[in-house]
Amino acid sequence: LGPTAAAAEQAIVRNEAAAKDQAPTRYYLSASIHEAQQVKALGAKFDWQRKAWYVEPGADLEPFGRWLRR
């Protein structure tokens, strides 16, 4: 496992560094089913594959502050 583990660790570090340089394509929210109508009214959209609400980049994130995943 030694050589494989080292290569895997290097790949993780490289991918994390690349991800920091890219702007997110979506900001996912941690809204419950009971809060769905609230986030929808504020302009959030639903990702059916991930089964989660999200806001697109460029949108004002302030109204979604309590639901933003950190």
Gaussian input, Z-matrix of N, CA and C with variables (Angstrom, degrees):
# hf/3-21g

backbone

0 1
 N
 C     1     B1
 C     2     B2     1     A1
 N     3     B3     2     A2     1     D1
 C     4     B4     3     A3     2     D2
 C     5     B5     4     A4     3     D3
 N     6     B6     5     A5     4     D4
 C     7     B7     6     A6     5     D5
 C     8     B8     7     A7     6     D6
 N     9     B9     8     A8     7     D7
 C    10    B10     9     A9     8     D8
 C    11    B11    10    A10     9     D9
 N    12    B12    11    A11    10    D10
 C    13    B13    12    A12    11    D11
 C    14    B14    13    A13    12    D12
 N    15    B15    14    A14    13    D13
 C    16    B16    15    A15    14    D14
 C    17    B17    16    A16    15    D15
 N    18    B18    17    A17    16    D16
 C    19    B19    18    A18    17    D17
 C    20    B20    19    A19    18    D18
 N    21    B21    20    A20    19    D19
 C    22    B22    21    A21    20    D20
 C    23    B23    22    A22    21    D21
 N    24    B24    23    A23    22    D22
 C    25    B25    24    A24    23    D23
 C    26    B26    25    A25    24    D24
 N    27    B27    26    A26    25    D25
 C    28    B28    27    A27    26    D26
 C    29    B29    28    A28    27    D27
 N    30    B30    29    A29    28    D28
 C    31    B31    30    A30    29    D29
 C    32    B32    31    A31    30    D30
 N    33    B33    32    A32    31    D31
 C    34    B34    33    A33    32    D32
 C    35    B35    34    A34    33    D33
 N    36    B36    35    A35    34    D34
 C    37    B37    36    A36    35    D35
 C    38    B38    37    A37    36    D36
 N    39    B39    38    A38    37    D37
 C    40    B40    39    A39    38    D38
 C    41    B41    40    A40    39    D39
 N    42    B42    41    A41    40    D40
 C    43    B43    42    A42    41    D41
 C    44    B44    43    A43    42    D42
 N    45    B45    44    A44    43    D43
 C    46    B46    45    A45    44    D44
 C    47    B47    46    A46    45    D45
 N    48    B48    47    A47    46    D46
 C    49    B49    48    A48    47    D47
 C    50    B50    49    A49    48    D48
 N    51    B51    50    A50    49    D49
 C    52    B52    51    A51    50    D50
 C    53    B53    52    A52    51    D51
 N    54    B54    53    A53    52    D52
 C    55    B55    54    A54    53    D53
 C    56    B56    55    A55    54    D54
 N    57    B57    56    A56    55    D55
 C    58    B58    57    A57    56    D56
 C    59    B59    58    A58    57    D57
 N    60    B60    59    A59    58    D58
 C    61    B61    60    A60    59    D59
 C    62    B62    61    A61    60    D60
 N    63    B63    62    A62    61    D61
 C    64    B64    63    A63    62    D62
 C    65    B65    64    A64    63    D63
 N    66    B66    65    A65    64    D64
 C    67    B67    66    A66    65    D65
 C    68    B68    67    A67    66    D66
 N    69    B69    68    A68    67    D67
 C    70    B70    69    A69    68    D68
 C    71    B71    70    A70    69    D69
 N    72    B72    71    A71    70    D70
 C    73    B73    72    A72    71    D71
 C    74    B74    73    A73    72    D72
 N    75    B75    74    A74    73    D73
 C    76    B76    75    A75    74    D74
 C    77    B77    76    A76    75    D75
 N    78    B78    77    A77    76    D76
 C    79    B79    78    A78    77    D77
 C    80    B80    79    A79    78    D78
 N    81    B81    80    A80    79    D79
 C    82    B82    81    A81    80    D80
 C    83    B83    82    A82    81    D81
 N    84    B84    83    A83    82    D82
 C    85    B85    84    A84    83    D83
 C    86    B86    85    A85    84    D84
 N    87    B87    86    A86    85    D85
 C    88    B88    87    A87    86    D86
 C    89    B89    88    A88    87    D87
 N    90    B90    89    A89    88    D88
 C    91    B91    90    A90    89    D89
 C    92    B92    91    A91    90    D90
 N    93    B93    92    A92    91    D91
 C    94    B94    93    A93    92    D92
 C    95    B95    94    A94    93    D93
 N    96    B96    95    A95    94    D94
 C    97    B97    96    A96    95    D95
 C    98    B98    97    A97    96    D96
 N    99    B99    98    A98    97    D97
 C   100   B100    99    A99    98    D98
 C   101   B101   100   A100    99    D99
 N   102   B102   101   A101   100   D100
 C   103   B103   102   A102   101   D101
 C   104   B104   103   A103   102   D102
 N   105   B105   104   A104   103   D103
 C   106   B106   105   A105   104   D104
 C   107   B107   106   A106   105   D105
 N   108   B108   107   A107   106   D106
 C   109   B109   108   A108   107   D107
 C   110   B110   109   A109   108   D108
 N   111   B111   110   A110   109   D109
 C   112   B112   111   A111   110   D110
 C   113   B113   112   A112   111   D111
 N   114   B114   113   A113   112   D112
 C   115   B115   114   A114   113   D113
 C   116   B116   115   A115   114   D114
 N   117   B117   116   A116   115   D115
 C   118   B118   117   A117   116   D116
 C   119   B119   118   A118   117   D117
 N   120   B120   119   A119   118   D118
 C   121   B121   120   A120   119   D119
 C   122   B122   121   A121   120   D120
 N   123   B123   122   A122   121   D121
 C   124   B124   123   A123   122   D122
 C   125   B125   124   A124   123   D123
 N   126   B126   125   A125   124   D124
 C   127   B127   126   A126   125   D125
 C   128   B128   127   A127   126   D126
 N   129   B129   128   A128   127   D127
 C   130   B130   129   A129   128   D128
 C   131   B131   130   A130   129   D129
 N   132   B132   131   A131   130   D130
 C   133   B133   132   A132   131   D131
 C   134   B134   133   A133   132   D132
 N   135   B135   134   A134   133   D133
 C   136   B136   135   A135   134   D134
 C   137   B137   136   A136   135   D135
 N   138   B138   137   A137   136   D136
 C   139   B139   138   A138   137   D137
 C   140   B140   139   A139   138   D138
 N   141   B141   140   A140   139   D139
 C   142   B142   141   A141   140   D140
 C   143   B143   142   A142   141   D141
 N   144   B144   143   A143   142   D142
 C   145   B145   144   A144   143   D143
 C   146   B146   145   A145   144   D144
 N   147   B147   146   A146   145   D145
 C   148   B148   147   A147   146   D146
 C   149   B149   148   A148   147   D147
 N   150   B150   149   A149   148   D148
 C   151   B151   150   A150   149   D149
 C   152   B152   151   A151   150   D150
 N   153   B153   152   A152   151   D151
 C   154   B154   153   A153   152   D152
 C   155   B155   154   A154   153   D153
 N   156   B156   155   A155   154   D154
 C   157   B157   156   A156   155   D155
 C   158   B158   157   A157   156   D156
 N   159   B159   158   A158   157   D157
 C   160   B160   159   A159   158   D158
 C   161   B161   160   A160   159   D159
 N   162   B162   161   A161   160   D160
 C   163   B163   162   A162   161   D161
 C   164   B164   163   A163   162   D162
 N   165   B165   164   A164   163   D163
 C   166   B166   165   A165   164   D164
 C   167   B167   166   A166   165   D165
 N   168   B168   167   A167   166   D166
 C   169   B169   168   A168   167   D167
 C   170   B170   169   A169   168   D168
 N   171   B171   170   A170   169   D169
 C   172   B172   171   A171   170   D170
 C   173   B173   172   A172   171   D171
 N   174   B174   173   A173   172   D172
 C   175   B175   174   A174   173   D173
 C   176   B176   175   A175   174   D174
 N   177   B177   176   A176   175   D175
 C   178   B178   177   A177   176   D176
 C   179   B179   178   A178   177   D177
 N   180   B180   179   A179   178   D178
 C   181   B181   180   A180   179   D179
 C   182   B182   181   A181   180   D180
 N   183   B183   182   A182   181   D181
 C   184   B184   183   A183   182   D182
 C   185   B185   184   A184   183   D183
 N   186   B186   185   A185   184   D184
 C   187   B187   186   A186   185   D185
 C   188   B188   187   A187   186   D186
 N   189   B189   188   A188   187   D187
 C   190   B190   189   A189   188   D188
 C   191   B191   190   A190   189   D189
 N   192   B192   191   A191   190   D190
 C   193   B193   192   A192   191   D191
 C   194   B194   193   A193   192   D192
 N   195   B195   194   A194   193   D193
 C   196   B196   195   A195   194   D194
 C   197   B197   196   A196   195   D195
 N   198   B198   197   A197   196   D196
 C   199   B199   198   A198   197   D197
 C   200   B200   199   A199   198   D198
 N   201   B201   200   A200   199   D199
 C   202   B202   201   A201   200   D200
 C   203   B203   202   A202   201   D201
 N   204   B204   203   A203   202   D202
 C   205   B205   204   A204   203   D203
 C   206   B206   205   A205   204   D204
 N   207   B207   206   A206   205   D205
 C   208   B208   207   A207   206   D206
 C   209   B209   208   A208   207   D207

   B1=1.4578
   B2=1.5199
   B3=1.3112
   B4=1.4632
   B5=1.5131
   B6=1.3368
   B7=1.4664
   B8=1.5361
   B9=1.3062
   B10=1.4665
   B11=1.5239
   B12=1.3163
   B13=1.4574
   B14=1.5202
   B15=1.3299
   B16=1.4623
   B17=1.5264
   B18=1.3189
   B19=1.4653
   B20=1.5209
   B21=1.3201
   B22=1.4702
   B23=1.5240
   B24=1.3205
   B25=1.4678
   B26=1.5220
   B27=1.3246
   B28=1.4585
   B29=1.5310
   B30=1.3112
   B31=1.4613
   B32=1.5200
   B33=1.3165
   B34=1.4709
   B35=1.5212
   B36=1.3209
   B37=1.4694
   B38=1.5229
   B39=1.3311
   B40=1.4685
   B41=1.5212
   B42=1.3266
   B43=1.4658
   B44=1.5198
   B45=1.3271
   B46=1.4653
   B47=1.5217
   B48=1.3318
   B49=1.4585
   B50=1.5282
   B51=1.3163
   B52=1.4666
   B53=1.5219
   B54=1.3214
   B55=1.4685
   B56=1.5170
   B57=1.3306
   B58=1.4662
   B59=1.5123
   B60=1.3375
   B61=1.4580
   B62=1.5223
   B63=1.3182
   B64=1.4574
   B65=1.5326
   B66=1.3058
   B67=1.4537
   B68=1.5238
   B69=1.3220
   B70=1.4709
   B71=1.5218
   B72=1.3224
   B73=1.4579
   B74=1.5174
   B75=1.3363
   B76=1.4639
   B77=1.5237
   B78=1.3102
   B79=1.4583
   B80=1.5286
   B81=1.3205
   B82=1.4580
   B83=1.5214
   B84=1.3170
   B85=1.4616
   B86=1.5236
   B87=1.3116
   B88=1.4679
   B89=1.5280
   B90=1.3056
   B91=1.4616
   B92=1.5318
   B93=1.3095
   B94=1.4651
   B95=1.5270
   B96=1.3018
   B97=1.4705
   B98=1.5316
   B99=1.3164
   B100=1.4686
   B101=1.5287
   B102=1.3321
   B103=1.4625
   B104=1.5259
   B105=1.3100
   B106=1.4642
   B107=1.5219
   B108=1.3039
   B109=1.4642
   B110=1.5310
   B111=1.3376
   B112=1.4636
   B113=1.5280
   B114=1.3438
   B115=1.4665
   B116=1.5276
   B117=1.3226
   B118=1.4622
   B119=1.5270
   B120=1.3143
   B121=1.4602
   B122=1.5281
   B123=1.3217
   B124=1.4635
   B125=1.5261
   B126=1.3397
   B127=1.4564
   B128=1.5134
   B129=1.3206
   B130=1.4684
   B131=1.5206
   B132=1.3260
   B133=1.4592
   B134=1.5238
   B135=1.3360
   B136=1.4565
   B137=1.5147
   B138=1.3245
   B139=1.4622
   B140=1.5247
   B141=1.3288
   B142=1.4650
   B143=1.5227
   B144=1.3210
   B145=1.4593
   B146=1.5226
   B147=1.3244
   B148=1.4680
   B149=1.5211
   B150=1.3200
   B151=1.4650
   B152=1.5280
   B153=1.3476
   B154=1.4657
   B155=1.5223
   B156=1.3198
   B157=1.4529
   B158=1.5212
   B159=1.3332
   B160=1.4588
   B161=1.5228
   B162=1.3506
   B163=1.4613
   B164=1.5229
   B165=1.3033
   B166=1.4623
   B167=1.5234
   B168=1.3350
   B169=1.4665
   B170=1.5205
   B171=1.2870
   B172=1.4579
   B173=1.5117
   B174=1.3240
   B175=1.4628
   B176=1.5287
   B177=1.3002
   B178=1.4582
   B179=1.5279
   B180=1.3207
   B181=1.4595
   B182=1.5236
   B183=1.3170
   B184=1.4654
   B185=1.5344
   B186=1.3326
   B187=1.4714
   B188=1.5285
   B189=1.3284
   B190=1.4634
   B191=1.5287
   B192=1.3253
   B193=1.4543
   B194=1.5150
   B195=1.2973
   B196=1.4786
   B197=1.5169
   B198=1.3368
   B199=1.4609
   B200=1.5246
   B201=1.3236
   B202=1.4589
   B203=1.5170
   B204=1.3330
   B205=1.4708
   B206=1.5102
   B207=1.2673
   B208=1.4713
   B209=1.4983
   A1=112.75
   A2=118.06
   A3=121.84
   A4=114.37
   A5=119.01
   A6=119.91
   A7=112.69
   A8=116.68
   A9=120.38
   A10=110.97
   A11=116.98
   A12=121.06
   A13=110.89
   A14=116.84
   A15=120.19
   A16=110.99
   A17=116.42
   A18=120.08
   A19=111.14
   A20=116.15
   A21=120.33
   A22=110.47
   A23=116.76
   A24=120.47
   A25=110.70
   A26=117.54
   A27=121.08
   A28=111.19
   A29=116.97
   A30=120.76
   A31=110.93
   A32=117.24
   A33=120.89
   A34=110.15
   A35=116.84
   A36=120.79
   A37=110.32
   A38=116.92
   A39=121.34
   A40=111.40
   A41=117.63
   A42=121.27
   A43=111.93
   A44=117.57
   A45=120.17
   A46=110.94
   A47=117.28
   A48=121.01
   A49=110.62
   A50=117.45
   A51=120.98
   A52=111.00
   A53=116.91
   A54=120.71
   A55=111.34
   A56=118.24
   A57=121.27
   A58=111.58
   A59=116.79
   A60=121.39
   A61=112.94
   A62=117.43
   A63=121.17
   A64=110.48
   A65=115.24
   A66=119.98
   A67=108.51
   A68=117.56
   A69=118.85
   A70=111.17
   A71=115.38
   A72=119.66
   A73=110.54
   A74=116.28
   A75=122.00
   A76=109.04
   A77=115.59
   A78=121.42
   A79=106.58
   A80=116.62
   A81=120.31
   A82=110.81
   A83=114.99
   A84=122.73
   A85=110.14
   A86=115.96
   A87=120.98
   A88=109.66
   A89=116.00
   A90=121.60
   A91=109.99
   A92=115.57
   A93=119.97
   A94=109.58
   A95=115.30
   A96=120.64
   A97=110.68
   A98=116.06
   A99=120.72
   A100=112.14
   A101=116.45
   A102=121.00
   A103=112.45
   A104=117.02
   A105=121.82
   A106=112.28
   A107=117.71
   A108=119.91
   A109=111.61
   A110=116.76
   A111=120.37
   A112=110.95
   A113=116.46
   A114=118.53
   A115=111.28
   A116=116.66
   A117=119.88
   A118=110.15
   A119=117.06
   A120=121.06
   A121=111.78
   A122=116.42
   A123=120.88
   A124=112.18
   A125=117.44
   A126=120.93
   A127=115.80
   A128=117.71
   A129=120.05
   A130=109.68
   A131=114.86
   A132=121.46
   A133=108.23
   A134=116.24
   A135=120.78
   A136=110.25
   A137=116.28
   A138=123.18
   A139=106.58
   A140=116.69
   A141=121.07
   A142=112.17
   A143=118.18
   A144=119.96
   A145=111.78
   A146=116.80
   A147=120.81
   A148=112.22
   A149=115.80
   A150=122.07
   A151=110.77
   A152=114.11
   A153=121.05
   A154=109.64
   A155=115.58
   A156=122.13
   A157=109.25
   A158=116.66
   A159=120.75
   A160=110.49
   A161=113.76
   A162=122.44
   A163=106.09
   A164=116.06
   A165=120.40
   A166=110.66
   A167=117.00
   A168=120.67
   A169=110.94
   A170=115.30
   A171=120.79
   A172=113.08
   A173=117.10
   A174=120.66
   A175=109.07
   A176=116.43
   A177=121.67
   A178=108.07
   A179=116.84
   A180=121.39
   A181=113.46
   A182=117.40
   A183=120.68
   A184=113.55
   A185=119.61
   A186=118.76
   A187=113.59
   A188=117.60
   A189=121.95
   A190=112.49
   A191=117.81
   A192=123.07
   A193=114.86
   A194=118.01
   A195=119.64
   A196=113.15
   A197=117.80
   A198=121.28
   A199=114.14
   A200=117.82
   A201=120.24
   A202=110.33
   A203=115.10
   A204=120.51
   A205=108.05
   A206=116.89
   A207=121.37
   A208=111.04
   D1=-19.50
   D2=-175.87
   D3=-51.19
   D4=-61.29
   D5=-178.42
   D6=-64.60
   D7=-36.41
   D8=179.65
   D9=-68.25
   D10=-42.15
   D11=-179.79
   D12=-63.56
   D13=-40.55
   D14=179.31
   D15=-64.73
   D16=-42.65
   D17=178.51
   D18=-64.75
   D19=-39.41
   D20=178.88
   D21=-65.20
   D22=-41.90
   D23=179.27
   D24=-63.40
   D25=-41.29
   D26=177.64
   D27=-63.08
   D28=-39.49
   D29=178.68
   D30=-64.93
   D31=-40.37
   D32=178.70
   D33=-63.06
   D34=-47.30
   D35=179.49
   D36=-60.43
   D37=-43.91
   D38=179.67
   D39=-62.78
   D40=-43.65
   D41=-179.53
   D42=-67.82
   D43=-38.76
   D44=177.90
   D45=-64.70
   D46=-40.41
   D47=178.53
   D48=-64.79
   D49=-40.54
   D50=178.96
   D51=-66.69
   D52=-37.39
   D53=-179.38
   D54=-67.18
   D55=-32.81
   D56=179.61
   D57=-66.95
   D58=-29.35
   D59=-178.34
   D60=-79.19
   D61=-16.79
   D62=-176.21
   D63=-99.28
   D64=140.98
   D65=173.98
   D66=-75.05
   D67=144.07
   D68=179.27
   D69=-65.25
   D70=147.48
   D71=177.96
   D72=-86.20
   D73=-20.97
   D74=177.42
   D75=-151.65
   D76=149.84
   D77=173.48
   D78=-108.21
   D79=109.98
   D80=-177.17
   D81=-82.27
   D82=146.68
   D83=-177.08
   D84=-111.34
   D85=153.58
   D86=177.51
   D87=-107.95
   D88=49.72
   D89=-179.78
   D90=-82.34
   D91=138.16
   D92=177.42
   D93=-79.37
   D94=172.29
   D95=178.37
   D96=-61.04
   D97=-30.59
   D98=-179.00
   D99=-75.43
   D100=-18.74
   D101=-179.72
   D102=-101.39
   D103=3.16
   D104=-175.19
   D105=-58.15
   D106=-43.58
   D107=-178.73
   D108=-66.04
   D109=-32.80
   D110=178.65
   D111=-65.57
   D112=-50.66
   D113=-177.58
   D114=-69.04
   D115=-32.47
   D116=177.21
   D117=-65.55
   D118=-41.94
   D119=178.88
   D120=-64.20
   D121=-28.71
   D122=178.70
   D123=-81.48
   D124=-9.46
   D125=176.35
   D126=113.02
   D127=5.81
   D128=178.29
   D129=-70.86
   D130=155.99
   D131=177.30
   D132=-119.57
   D133=162.16
   D134=-176.71
   D135=-108.27
   D136=129.89
   D137=176.03
   D138=-95.67
   D139=108.46
   D140=-174.59
   D141=-70.50
   D142=-30.33
   D143=178.59
   D144=-69.43
   D145=-43.16
   D146=179.65
   D147=-89.42
   D148=-11.27
   D149=-177.68
   D150=53.35
   D151=53.39
   D152=-178.47
   D153=-148.60
   D154=149.69
   D155=175.55
   D156=-81.23
   D157=148.50
   D158=178.98
   D159=-147.28
   D160=163.08
   D161=175.78
   D162=-123.13
   D163=138.43
   D164=-179.44
   D165=-79.89
   D166=152.35
   D167=176.97
   D168=-57.89
   D169=146.97
   D170=-179.07
   D171=94.11
   D172=-16.06
   D173=178.13
   D174=-79.44
   D175=155.16
   D176=175.99
   D177=-71.56
   D178=117.12
   D179=-176.15
   D180=-87.27
   D181=-11.81
   D182=-176.72
   D183=-56.08
   D184=-44.69
   D185=179.30
   D186=-65.26
   D187=-18.29
   D188=-177.30
   D189=-99.94
   D190=7.29
   D191=-173.76
   D192=-49.96
   D193=-42.07
   D194=-176.71
   D195=-72.34
   D196=-15.45
   D197=-178.34
   D198=-107.79
   D199=-9.82
   D200=-176.69
   D201=-64.06
   D202=133.60
   D203=176.34
   D204=-80.05
   D205=132.47
   D206=-177.71
   D207=-101.84

